[in-house]
């Protein structure tokens, strides 16, 4: 797939109410209505470490695929069995880096999507 990609990293708040969001998207330039997006939202993360993502956690990982007027999103936050982990290997006032994997489920909790060996690096604006 040839496309155009974009990524955004943001940080708001501090301590247990601080939110770090890392997102990346790509659009197929041969089919501009076809896109893929991944979003990692980490609440209260203040140090490097491995963090579980599931229906009981405050952090969420989501993956969305769209084509035309239809799309589907898979998330870790809504369904039993939707789970994942984020390992933050570096976190400072200027950047975040790490790895992730997850098994997300659609909004009806009937379809799963697995992602393994994902990596991210974001610079805070």
Helices and strands as residue ranges (DSSP letters): E 3-12, G 15-17, E 19-28, E 34-43, E 49-53, E 60-67, E 70-75, E 83-91, E 95-105, E 112-123
